Amino acid sequence: MRKGEQTRATILQAALELASQFGLEGLTIGRLADRVQMSKSGAFAHFGSREELQIAVLREYEQRFAREVLVPALPLDRGLQRLRGMVRNWLERTALEADSGCLYIACATEYDDRPGEVRDVLVAMIRAWQRELTRAIKQAVETGELLASTDAEELVFQLYGIVLVLHHDARLLKSEGAIDRAERAFERLIASYRASAAHRS
């Protein structure tokens, strides 16, 4: 990368760390400048406004989320295997973020009643991930692994419940074994939607 791109990448990494710690609303140019040891004007020059900085942080987080959660699952067989891969990657990432915090979850609390472009971008990103989950669920129905009566949107809703509890227990309560309980809850949930051999034949 060119020097300007490297500097921007360094600033963005620092901004992502600060946002994970203080939230997007707690992300200030002053804190960012201190973290990267630059002047405020120098740090700010790479982003047109504080809002643009916040959106850039969200987009960087989304790219990392996709690389770690979605992309590794795509080579898996279409259907339940791919869905399992996506969800297990999601659970593992959520557990690993116990110390830093999931930006999607944190920002959902910050922006649930705060209109504006940052909220719009956040909502679009979360809906994009939900669409990927919905697509994987529908594919598992098409392969005959899940019941034809499966409501994909309902299952996505239930999956979010497991992830939110995992985040709560791992981050707030520091509960040991939270990831194991989340994975068992996921398998029990999937079992309730599984098509029997008779249905598949």
PyMOL CGO cylinders between C-alpha atoms (Angstrom):
from pymol import cmd
from pymol.cgo import CYLINDER

trace = [
    CYLINDER, 0.00, 0.00, 0.00, 1.01, 3.58, -0.52, 0.3, 1, 1, 1, 1, 1, 1,
    CYLINDER, 1.01, 3.58, -0.52, 1.96, 5.61, 2.54, 0.3, 1, 1, 1, 1, 1, 1,
    CYLINDER, 1.96, 5.61, 2.54, -1.39, 7.44, 2.64, 0.3, 1, 1, 1, 1, 1, 1,
    CYLINDER, -1.39, 7.44, 2.64, -3.29, 4.16, 2.45, 0.3, 1, 1, 1, 1, 1, 1,
    CYLINDER, -3.29, 4.16, 2.45, -1.12, 2.65, 5.18, 0.3, 1, 1, 1, 1, 1, 1,
    CYLINDER, -1.12, 2.65, 5.18, -1.75, 5.65, 7.42, 0.3, 1, 1, 1, 1, 1, 1,
    CYLINDER, -1.75, 5.65, 7.42, -5.48, 5.45, 6.83, 0.3, 1, 1, 1, 1, 1, 1,
    CYLINDER, -5.48, 5.45, 6.83, -5.45, 1.71, 7.58, 0.3, 1, 1, 1, 1, 1, 1,
    CYLINDER, -5.45, 1.71, 7.58, -3.58, 2.38, 10.83, 0.3, 1, 1, 1, 1, 1, 1,
    CYLINDER, -3.58, 2.38, 10.83, -6.06, 5.08, 11.82, 0.3, 1, 1, 1, 1, 1, 1,
    CYLINDER, -6.06, 5.08, 11.82, -8.99, 2.84, 10.94, 0.3, 1, 1, 1, 1, 1, 1,
    CYLINDER, -8.99, 2.84, 10.94, -7.60, -0.03, 13.04, 0.3, 1, 1, 1, 1, 1, 1,
    CYLINDER, -7.60, -0.03, 13.04, -7.20, 2.31, 16.00, 0.3, 1, 1, 1, 1, 1, 1,
    CYLINDER, -7.20, 2.31, 16.00, -10.70, 3.70, 15.44, 0.3, 1, 1, 1, 1, 1, 1,
    CYLINDER, -10.70, 3.70, 15.44, -12.14, 0.18, 15.39, 0.3, 1, 1, 1, 1, 1, 1,
    CYLINDER, -12.14, 0.18, 15.39, -10.43, -0.63, 18.70, 0.3, 1, 1, 1, 1, 1, 1,
    CYLINDER, -10.43, -0.63, 18.70, -11.73, 2.59, 20.27, 0.3, 1, 1, 1, 1, 1, 1,
    CYLINDER, -11.73, 2.59, 20.27, -15.26, 1.98, 18.96, 0.3, 1, 1, 1, 1, 1, 1,
    CYLINDER, -15.26, 1.98, 18.96, -15.22, -1.52, 20.44, 0.3, 1, 1, 1, 1, 1, 1,
    CYLINDER, -15.22, -1.52, 20.44, -14.23, -0.02, 23.80, 0.3, 1, 1, 1, 1, 1, 1,
    CYLINDER, -14.23, -0.02, 23.80, -16.26, 3.20, 23.89, 0.3, 1, 1, 1, 1, 1, 1,
    CYLINDER, -16.26, 3.20, 23.89, -18.91, 2.72, 21.19, 0.3, 1, 1, 1, 1, 1, 1,
    CYLINDER, -18.91, 2.72, 21.19, -19.22, 4.69, 17.98, 0.3, 1, 1, 1, 1, 1, 1,
    CYLINDER, -19.22, 4.69, 17.98, -20.55, 7.72, 19.83, 0.3, 1, 1, 1, 1, 1, 1,
    CYLINDER, -20.55, 7.72, 19.83, -17.51, 7.59, 22.10, 0.3, 1, 1, 1, 1, 1, 1,
    CYLINDER, -17.51, 7.59, 22.10, -15.21, 7.63, 19.11, 0.3, 1, 1, 1, 1, 1, 1,
    CYLINDER, -15.21, 7.63, 19.11, -13.75, 11.14, 19.05, 0.3, 1, 1, 1, 1, 1, 1,
    CYLINDER, -13.75, 11.14, 19.05, -11.01, 12.66, 16.93, 0.3, 1, 1, 1, 1, 1, 1,
    CYLINDER, -11.01, 12.66, 16.93, -9.16, 13.55, 20.13, 0.3, 1, 1, 1, 1, 1, 1,
    CYLINDER, -9.16, 13.55, 20.13, -9.07, 9.96, 21.38, 0.3, 1, 1, 1, 1, 1, 1,
    CYLINDER, -9.07, 9.96, 21.38, -8.15, 8.74, 17.92, 0.3, 1, 1, 1, 1, 1, 1,
    CYLINDER, -8.15, 8.74, 17.92, -5.32, 11.25, 17.54, 0.3, 1, 1, 1, 1, 1, 1,
    CYLINDER, -5.32, 11.25, 17.54, -3.92, 10.24, 20.94, 0.3, 1, 1, 1, 1, 1, 1,
    CYLINDER, -3.92, 10.24, 20.94, -4.08, 6.55, 20.03, 0.3, 1, 1, 1, 1, 1, 1,
    CYLINDER, -4.08, 6.55, 20.03, -2.22, 6.94, 16.72, 0.3, 1, 1, 1, 1, 1, 1,
    CYLINDER, -2.22, 6.94, 16.72, 0.02, 9.74, 18.05, 0.3, 1, 1, 1, 1, 1, 1,
    CYLINDER, 0.02, 9.74, 18.05, -0.99, 12.24, 15.41, 0.3, 1, 1, 1, 1, 1, 1,
    CYLINDER, -0.99, 12.24, 15.41, -2.41, 15.72, 15.50, 0.3, 1, 1, 1, 1, 1, 1,
    CYLINDER, -2.41, 15.72, 15.50, -6.20, 16.01, 15.42, 0.3, 1, 1, 1, 1, 1, 1,
    CYLINDER, -6.20, 16.01, 15.42, -6.04, 17.66, 12.02, 0.3, 1, 1, 1, 1, 1, 1,
    CYLINDER, -6.04, 17.66, 12.02, -3.74, 14.93, 10.71, 0.3, 1, 1, 1, 1, 1, 1,
    CYLINDER, -3.74, 14.93, 10.71, -6.07, 12.15, 11.86, 0.3, 1, 1, 1, 1, 1, 1,
    CYLINDER, -6.07, 12.15, 11.86, -9.17, 14.00, 10.69, 0.3, 1, 1, 1, 1, 1, 1,
    CYLINDER, -9.17, 14.00, 10.69, -7.72, 14.68, 7.24, 0.3, 1, 1, 1, 1, 1, 1,
    CYLINDER, -7.72, 14.68, 7.24, -8.28, 11.06, 6.23, 0.3, 1, 1, 1, 1, 1, 1,
    CYLINDER, -8.28, 11.06, 6.23, -12.03, 11.32, 6.86, 0.3, 1, 1, 1, 1, 1, 1,
    CYLINDER, -12.03, 11.32, 6.86, -14.34, 14.11, 5.81, 0.3, 1, 1, 1, 1, 1, 1,
    CYLINDER, -14.34, 14.11, 5.81, -16.32, 14.14, 9.04, 0.3, 1, 1, 1, 1, 1, 1,
    CYLINDER, -16.32, 14.14, 9.04, -16.85, 12.27, 12.30, 0.3, 1, 1, 1, 1, 1, 1,
    CYLINDER, -16.85, 12.27, 12.30, -19.87, 10.57, 10.71, 0.3, 1, 1, 1, 1, 1, 1,
    CYLINDER, -19.87, 10.57, 10.71, -17.76, 9.39, 7.77, 0.3, 1, 1, 1, 1, 1, 1,
    CYLINDER, -17.76, 9.39, 7.77, -15.24, 8.01, 10.25, 0.3, 1, 1, 1, 1, 1, 1,
    CYLINDER, -15.24, 8.01, 10.25, -17.98, 6.12, 12.09, 0.3, 1, 1, 1, 1, 1, 1,
    CYLINDER, -17.98, 6.12, 12.09, -19.31, 4.68, 8.83, 0.3, 1, 1, 1, 1, 1, 1,
    CYLINDER, -19.31, 4.68, 8.83, -15.79, 3.69, 7.74, 0.3, 1, 1, 1, 1, 1, 1,
    CYLINDER, -15.79, 3.69, 7.74, -15.38, 1.82, 11.04, 0.3, 1, 1, 1, 1, 1, 1,
    CYLINDER, -15.38, 1.82, 11.04, -18.65, -0.01, 10.48, 0.3, 1, 1, 1, 1, 1, 1,
    CYLINDER, -18.65, -0.01, 10.48, -17.66, -0.98, 6.94, 0.3, 1, 1, 1, 1, 1, 1,
    CYLINDER, -17.66, -0.98, 6.94, -14.28, -2.24, 8.13, 0.3, 1, 1, 1, 1, 1, 1,
    CYLINDER, -14.28, -2.24, 8.13, -15.99, -4.30, 10.81, 0.3, 1, 1, 1, 1, 1, 1,
    CYLINDER, -15.99, -4.30, 10.81, -18.40, -5.72, 8.24, 0.3, 1, 1, 1, 1, 1, 1,
    CYLINDER, -18.40, -5.72, 8.24, -15.54, -6.78, 5.96, 0.3, 1, 1, 1, 1, 1, 1,
    CYLINDER, -15.54, -6.78, 5.96, -13.78, -8.55, 8.81, 0.3, 1, 1, 1, 1, 1, 1,
    CYLINDER, -13.78, -8.55, 8.81, -17.01, -10.21, 9.91, 0.3, 1, 1, 1, 1, 1, 1,
    CYLINDER, -17.01, -10.21, 9.91, -17.59, -11.50, 6.37, 0.3, 1, 1, 1, 1, 1, 1,
    CYLINDER, -17.59, -11.50, 6.37, -14.00, -12.78, 6.07, 0.3, 1, 1, 1, 1, 1, 1,
    CYLINDER, -14.00, -12.78, 6.07, -14.17, -14.66, 9.37, 0.3, 1, 1, 1, 1, 1, 1,
    CYLINDER, -14.17, -14.66, 9.37, -17.79, -15.83, 9.44, 0.3, 1, 1, 1, 1, 1, 1,
    CYLINDER, -17.79, -15.83, 9.44, -19.31, -16.05, 5.97, 0.3, 1, 1, 1, 1, 1, 1,
    CYLINDER, -19.31, -16.05, 5.97, -16.43, -16.67, 3.53, 0.3, 1, 1, 1, 1, 1, 1,
    CYLINDER, -16.43, -16.67, 3.53, -15.00, -19.78, 5.29, 0.3, 1, 1, 1, 1, 1, 1,
    CYLINDER, -15.00, -19.78, 5.29, -18.45, -21.42, 5.16, 0.3, 1, 1, 1, 1, 1, 1,
    CYLINDER, -18.45, -21.42, 5.16, -19.08, -20.84, 1.45, 0.3, 1, 1, 1, 1, 1, 1,
    CYLINDER, -19.08, -20.84, 1.45, -16.98, -23.81, 0.20, 0.3, 1, 1, 1, 1, 1, 1,
    CYLINDER, -16.98, -23.81, 0.20, -19.06, -26.15, 2.39, 0.3, 1, 1, 1, 1, 1, 1,
    CYLINDER, -19.06, -26.15, 2.39, -21.86, -28.16, 0.82, 0.3, 1, 1, 1, 1, 1, 1,
    CYLINDER, -21.86, -28.16, 0.82, -24.96, -26.13, 0.10, 0.3, 1, 1, 1, 1, 1, 1,
    CYLINDER, -24.96, -26.13, 0.10, -27.55, -26.80, 2.79, 0.3, 1, 1, 1, 1, 1, 1,
    CYLINDER, -27.55, -26.80, 2.79, -27.26, -27.68, 6.45, 0.3, 1, 1, 1, 1, 1, 1,
    CYLINDER, -27.26, -27.68, 6.45, -23.48, -28.09, 6.38, 0.3, 1, 1, 1, 1, 1, 1,
    CYLINDER, -23.48, -28.09, 6.38, -23.02, -24.53, 5.13, 0.3, 1, 1, 1, 1, 1, 1,
    CYLINDER, -23.02, -24.53, 5.13, -25.57, -23.16, 7.60, 0.3, 1, 1, 1, 1, 1, 1,
    CYLINDER, -25.57, -23.16, 7.60, -23.79, -24.95, 10.45, 0.3, 1, 1, 1, 1, 1, 1,
    CYLINDER, -23.79, -24.95, 10.45, -20.47, -23.50, 9.31, 0.3, 1, 1, 1, 1, 1, 1,
    CYLINDER, -20.47, -23.50, 9.31, -21.84, -19.97, 9.21, 0.3, 1, 1, 1, 1, 1, 1,
    CYLINDER, -21.84, -19.97, 9.21, -23.45, -20.17, 12.63, 0.3, 1, 1, 1, 1, 1, 1,
    CYLINDER, -23.45, -20.17, 12.63, -20.53, -21.89, 14.33, 0.3, 1, 1, 1, 1, 1, 1,
    CYLINDER, -20.53, -21.89, 14.33, -18.15, -19.28, 12.92, 0.3, 1, 1, 1, 1, 1, 1,
    CYLINDER, -18.15, -19.28, 12.92, -20.54, -16.61, 14.18, 0.3, 1, 1, 1, 1, 1, 1,
    CYLINDER, -20.54, -16.61, 14.18, -20.67, -18.14, 17.67, 0.3, 1, 1, 1, 1, 1, 1,
    CYLINDER, -20.67, -18.14, 17.67, -16.90, -18.51, 17.84, 0.3, 1, 1, 1, 1, 1, 1,
    CYLINDER, -16.90, -18.51, 17.84, -16.36, -14.91, 16.78, 0.3, 1, 1, 1, 1, 1, 1,
    CYLINDER, -16.36, -14.91, 16.78, -18.90, -13.69, 19.32, 0.3, 1, 1, 1, 1, 1, 1,
    CYLINDER, -18.90, -13.69, 19.32, -17.14, -15.62, 22.09, 0.3, 1, 1, 1, 1, 1, 1,
    CYLINDER, -17.14, -15.62, 22.09, -13.73, -14.28, 21.03, 0.3, 1, 1, 1, 1, 1, 1,
    CYLINDER, -13.73, -14.28, 21.03, -15.12, -10.75, 21.09, 0.3, 1, 1, 1, 1, 1, 1,
    CYLINDER, -15.12, -10.75, 21.09, -16.08, -11.10, 24.75, 0.3, 1, 1, 1, 1, 1, 1,
    CYLINDER, -16.08, -11.10, 24.75, -13.22, -8.78, 25.74, 0.3, 1, 1, 1, 1, 1, 1,
    CYLINDER, -13.22, -8.78, 25.74, -13.63, -6.20, 22.99, 0.3, 1, 1, 1, 1, 1, 1,
    CYLINDER, -13.63, -6.20, 22.99, -17.35, -6.50, 22.29, 0.3, 1, 1, 1, 1, 1, 1,
    CYLINDER, -17.35, -6.50, 22.29, -19.35, -7.12, 19.13, 0.3, 1, 1, 1, 1, 1, 1,
    CYLINDER, -19.35, -7.12, 19.13, -19.70, -3.82, 17.30, 0.3, 1, 1, 1, 1, 1, 1,
    CYLINDER, -19.70, -3.82, 17.30, -23.00, -4.85, 15.72, 0.3, 1, 1, 1, 1, 1, 1,
    CYLINDER, -23.00, -4.85, 15.72, -24.56, -5.57, 19.10, 0.3, 1, 1, 1, 1, 1, 1,
    CYLINDER, -24.56, -5.57, 19.10, -23.07, -2.52, 20.79, 0.3, 1, 1, 1, 1, 1, 1,
    CYLINDER, -23.07, -2.52, 20.79, -24.14, -0.20, 17.98, 0.3, 1, 1, 1, 1, 1, 1,
    CYLINDER, -24.14, -0.20, 17.98, -27.64, -1.67, 17.94, 0.3, 1, 1, 1, 1, 1, 1,
    CYLINDER, -27.64, -1.67, 17.94, -28.04, -0.32, 21.47, 0.3, 1, 1, 1, 1, 1, 1,
    CYLINDER, -28.04, -0.32, 21.47, -26.49, 3.03, 20.58, 0.3, 1, 1, 1, 1, 1, 1,
    CYLINDER, -26.49, 3.03, 20.58, -28.50, 3.64, 17.42, 0.3, 1, 1, 1, 1, 1, 1,
    CYLINDER, -28.50, 3.64, 17.42, -31.81, 1.86, 17.94, 0.3, 1, 1, 1, 1, 1, 1,
    CYLINDER, -31.81, 1.86, 17.94, -33.56, 5.21, 18.40, 0.3, 1, 1, 1, 1, 1, 1,
    CYLINDER, -33.56, 5.21, 18.40, -31.01, 7.53, 16.81, 0.3, 1, 1, 1, 1, 1, 1,
    CYLINDER, -31.01, 7.53, 16.81, -31.95, 8.36, 13.19, 0.3, 1, 1, 1, 1, 1, 1,
    CYLINDER, -31.95, 8.36, 13.19, -29.30, 9.23, 10.65, 0.3, 1, 1, 1, 1, 1, 1,
    CYLINDER, -29.30, 9.23, 10.65, -26.90, 7.81, 8.10, 0.3, 1, 1, 1, 1, 1, 1,
    CYLINDER, -26.90, 7.81, 8.10, -24.86, 5.81, 10.61, 0.3, 1, 1, 1, 1, 1, 1,
    CYLINDER, -24.86, 5.81, 10.61, -27.98, 3.99, 11.78, 0.3, 1, 1, 1, 1, 1, 1,
    CYLINDER, -27.98, 3.99, 11.78, -29.06, 3.41, 8.18, 0.3, 1, 1, 1, 1, 1, 1,
    CYLINDER, -29.06, 3.41, 8.18, -25.70, 1.87, 7.30, 0.3, 1, 1, 1, 1, 1, 1,
    CYLINDER, -25.70, 1.87, 7.30, -25.76, -0.31, 10.43, 0.3, 1, 1, 1, 1, 1, 1,
    CYLINDER, -25.76, -0.31, 10.43, -29.28, -1.57, 9.68, 0.3, 1, 1, 1, 1, 1, 1,
    CYLINDER, -29.28, -1.57, 9.68, -28.35, -2.34, 6.06, 0.3, 1, 1, 1, 1, 1, 1,
    CYLINDER, -28.35, -2.34, 6.06, -25.34, -4.37, 7.21, 0.3, 1, 1, 1, 1, 1, 1,
    CYLINDER, -25.34, -4.37, 7.21, -27.31, -6.41, 9.72, 0.3, 1, 1, 1, 1, 1, 1,
    CYLINDER, -27.31, -6.41, 9.72, -30.09, -7.05, 7.22, 0.3, 1, 1, 1, 1, 1, 1,
    CYLINDER, -30.09, -7.05, 7.22, -27.48, -8.20, 4.69, 0.3, 1, 1, 1, 1, 1, 1,
    CYLINDER, -27.48, -8.20, 4.69, -26.19, -10.78, 7.18, 0.3, 1, 1, 1, 1, 1, 1,
    CYLINDER, -26.19, -10.78, 7.18, -29.75, -11.88, 7.97, 0.3, 1, 1, 1, 1, 1, 1,
    CYLINDER, -29.75, -11.88, 7.97, -30.35, -12.39, 4.25, 0.3, 1, 1, 1, 1, 1, 1,
    CYLINDER, -30.35, -12.39, 4.25, -27.29, -14.66, 4.07, 0.3, 1, 1, 1, 1, 1, 1,
    CYLINDER, -27.29, -14.66, 4.07, -28.62, -16.71, 6.97, 0.3, 1, 1, 1, 1, 1, 1,
    CYLINDER, -28.62, -16.71, 6.97, -32.09, -16.83, 5.43, 0.3, 1, 1, 1, 1, 1, 1,
    CYLINDER, -32.09, -16.83, 5.43, -30.63, -17.98, 2.10, 0.3, 1, 1, 1, 1, 1, 1,
    CYLINDER, -30.63, -17.98, 2.10, -28.65, -20.76, 3.81, 0.3, 1, 1, 1, 1, 1, 1,
    CYLINDER, -28.65, -20.76, 3.81, -31.74, -21.91, 5.71, 0.3, 1, 1, 1, 1, 1, 1,
    CYLINDER, -31.74, -21.91, 5.71, -33.86, -21.99, 2.55, 0.3, 1, 1, 1, 1, 1, 1,
    CYLINDER, -33.86, -21.99, 2.55, -31.14, -23.98, 0.80, 0.3, 1, 1, 1, 1, 1, 1,
    CYLINDER, -31.14, -23.98, 0.80, -31.22, -26.51, 3.65, 0.3, 1, 1, 1, 1, 1, 1,
    CYLINDER, -31.22, -26.51, 3.65, -34.96, -26.78, 3.09, 0.3, 1, 1, 1, 1, 1, 1,
    CYLINDER, -34.96, -26.78, 3.09, -34.39, -27.30, -0.63, 0.3, 1, 1, 1, 1, 1, 1,
    CYLINDER, -34.39, -27.30, -0.63, -31.88, -30.11, 0.05, 0.3, 1, 1, 1, 1, 1, 1,
    CYLINDER, -31.88, -30.11, 0.05, -34.47, -31.79, 2.26, 0.3, 1, 1, 1, 1, 1, 1,
    CYLINDER, -34.47, -31.79, 2.26, -32.42, -31.45, 5.44, 0.3, 1, 1, 1, 1, 1, 1,
    CYLINDER, -32.42, -31.45, 5.44, -34.85, -29.07, 7.11, 0.3, 1, 1, 1, 1, 1, 1,
    CYLINDER, -34.85, -29.07, 7.11, -38.62, -29.40, 7.12, 0.3, 1, 1, 1, 1, 1, 1,
    CYLINDER, -38.62, -29.40, 7.12, -40.47, -27.86, 4.20, 0.3, 1, 1, 1, 1, 1, 1,
    CYLINDER, -40.47, -27.86, 4.20, -42.56, -25.97, 6.75, 0.3, 1, 1, 1, 1, 1, 1,
    CYLINDER, -42.56, -25.97, 6.75, -39.48, -24.21, 8.14, 0.3, 1, 1, 1, 1, 1, 1,
    CYLINDER, -39.48, -24.21, 8.14, -40.01, -20.47, 8.54, 0.3, 1, 1, 1, 1, 1, 1,
    CYLINDER, -40.01, -20.47, 8.54, -36.57, -19.11, 7.65, 0.3, 1, 1, 1, 1, 1, 1,
    CYLINDER, -36.57, -19.11, 7.65, -37.19, -15.68, 9.18, 0.3, 1, 1, 1, 1, 1, 1,
    CYLINDER, -37.19, -15.68, 9.18, -38.37, -17.28, 12.41, 0.3, 1, 1, 1, 1, 1, 1,
    CYLINDER, -38.37, -17.28, 12.41, -35.27, -19.46, 12.59, 0.3, 1, 1, 1, 1, 1, 1,
    CYLINDER, -35.27, -19.46, 12.59, -33.02, -16.43, 12.01, 0.3, 1, 1, 1, 1, 1, 1,
    CYLINDER, -33.02, -16.43, 12.01, -34.83, -14.70, 14.89, 0.3, 1, 1, 1, 1, 1, 1,
    CYLINDER, -34.83, -14.70, 14.89, -34.11, -17.69, 17.14, 0.3, 1, 1, 1, 1, 1, 1,
    CYLINDER, -34.11, -17.69, 17.14, -30.47, -17.83, 16.08, 0.3, 1, 1, 1, 1, 1, 1,
    CYLINDER, -30.47, -17.83, 16.08, -30.08, -14.18, 17.04, 0.3, 1, 1, 1, 1, 1, 1,
    CYLINDER, -30.08, -14.18, 17.04, -31.45, -15.06, 20.47, 0.3, 1, 1, 1, 1, 1, 1,
    CYLINDER, -31.45, -15.06, 20.47, -28.66, -17.59, 20.99, 0.3, 1, 1, 1, 1, 1, 1,
    CYLINDER, -28.66, -17.59, 20.99, -25.98, -15.14, 19.87, 0.3, 1, 1, 1, 1, 1, 1,
    CYLINDER, -25.98, -15.14, 19.87, -27.29, -12.34, 22.10, 0.3, 1, 1, 1, 1, 1, 1,
    CYLINDER, -27.29, -12.34, 22.10, -27.33, -14.62, 25.15, 0.3, 1, 1, 1, 1, 1, 1,
    CYLINDER, -27.33, -14.62, 25.15, -23.81, -15.81, 24.32, 0.3, 1, 1, 1, 1, 1, 1,
    CYLINDER, -23.81, -15.81, 24.32, -22.63, -12.20, 24.11, 0.3, 1, 1, 1, 1, 1, 1,
    CYLINDER, -22.63, -12.20, 24.11, -24.35, -11.40, 27.43, 0.3, 1, 1, 1, 1, 1, 1,
    CYLINDER, -24.35, -11.40, 27.43, -22.94, -14.40, 29.29, 0.3, 1, 1, 1, 1, 1, 1,
    CYLINDER, -22.94, -14.40, 29.29, -19.44, -14.26, 27.82, 0.3, 1, 1, 1, 1, 1, 1,
    CYLINDER, -19.44, -14.26, 27.82, -18.96, -10.49, 28.03, 0.3, 1, 1, 1, 1, 1, 1,
    CYLINDER, -18.96, -10.49, 28.03, -20.98, -9.34, 31.05, 0.3, 1, 1, 1, 1, 1, 1,
    CYLINDER, -20.98, -9.34, 31.05, -21.09, -12.43, 33.25, 0.3, 1, 1, 1, 1, 1, 1,
    CYLINDER, -21.09, -12.43, 33.25, -17.74, -13.91, 32.14, 0.3, 1, 1, 1, 1, 1, 1,
    CYLINDER, -17.74, -13.91, 32.14, -19.41, -17.32, 32.26, 0.3, 1, 1, 1, 1, 1, 1,
    CYLINDER, -19.41, -17.32, 32.26, -17.16, -20.27, 31.53, 0.3, 1, 1, 1, 1, 1, 1,
    CYLINDER, -17.16, -20.27, 31.53, -18.56, -22.65, 28.99, 0.3, 1, 1, 1, 1, 1, 1,
    CYLINDER, -18.56, -22.65, 28.99, -20.86, -20.06, 27.40, 0.3, 1, 1, 1, 1, 1, 1,
    CYLINDER, -20.86, -20.06, 27.40, -19.73, -21.01, 23.89, 0.3, 1, 1, 1, 1, 1, 1,
    CYLINDER, -19.73, -21.01, 23.89, -20.38, -24.70, 24.57, 0.3, 1, 1, 1, 1, 1, 1,
    CYLINDER, -20.38, -24.70, 24.57, -23.89, -23.94, 25.82, 0.3, 1, 1, 1, 1, 1, 1,
    CYLINDER, -23.89, -23.94, 25.82, -24.52, -21.77, 22.77, 0.3, 1, 1, 1, 1, 1, 1,
    CYLINDER, -24.52, -21.77, 22.77, -23.40, -24.53, 20.40, 0.3, 1, 1, 1, 1, 1, 1,
    CYLINDER, -23.40, -24.53, 20.40, -25.63, -27.08, 22.17, 0.3, 1, 1, 1, 1, 1, 1,
    CYLINDER, -25.63, -27.08, 22.17, -28.56, -24.65, 22.00, 0.3, 1, 1, 1, 1, 1, 1,
    CYLINDER, -28.56, -24.65, 22.00, -27.95, -24.26, 18.26, 0.3, 1, 1, 1, 1, 1, 1,
    CYLINDER, -27.95, -24.26, 18.26, -27.90, -28.02, 17.69, 0.3, 1, 1, 1, 1, 1, 1,
    CYLINDER, -27.90, -28.02, 17.69, -31.11, -28.48, 19.68, 0.3, 1, 1, 1, 1, 1, 1,
    CYLINDER, -31.11, -28.48, 19.68, -32.73, -25.71, 17.67, 0.3, 1, 1, 1, 1, 1, 1,
    CYLINDER, -32.73, -25.71, 17.67, -31.67, -27.25, 14.36, 0.3, 1, 1, 1, 1, 1, 1,
    CYLINDER, -31.67, -27.25, 14.36, -32.86, -30.67, 15.53, 0.3, 1, 1, 1, 1, 1, 1,
    CYLINDER, -32.86, -30.67, 15.53, -36.34, -29.23, 16.03, 0.3, 1, 1, 1, 1, 1, 1,
    CYLINDER, -36.34, -29.23, 16.03, -36.39, -28.25, 12.34, 0.3, 1, 1, 1, 1, 1, 1,
    CYLINDER, -36.39, -28.25, 12.34, -34.76, -31.40, 10.96, 0.3, 1, 1, 1, 1, 1, 1,
    CYLINDER, -34.76, -31.40, 10.96, -36.61, -33.43, 8.36, 0.3, 1, 1, 1, 1, 1, 1,
    CYLINDER, -36.61, -33.43, 8.36, -36.74, -37.13, 9.19, 0.3, 1, 1, 1, 1, 1, 1,
    CYLINDER, -36.74, -37.13, 9.19, -35.37, -39.75, 6.82, 0.3, 1, 1, 1, 1, 1, 1,
    CYLINDER, -35.37, -39.75, 6.82, -38.95, -40.52, 5.83, 0.3, 1, 1, 1, 1, 1, 1,
    CYLINDER, -38.95, -40.52, 5.83, -39.55, -36.92, 4.86, 0.3, 1, 1, 1, 1, 1, 1,
    CYLINDER, -39.55, -36.92, 4.86, -36.33, -36.82, 2.80, 0.3, 1, 1, 1, 1, 1, 1,
    CYLINDER, -36.33, -36.82, 2.80, -36.99, -40.01, 0.86, 0.3, 1, 1, 1, 1, 1, 1,
]
cmd.load_cgo(trace, "trace")
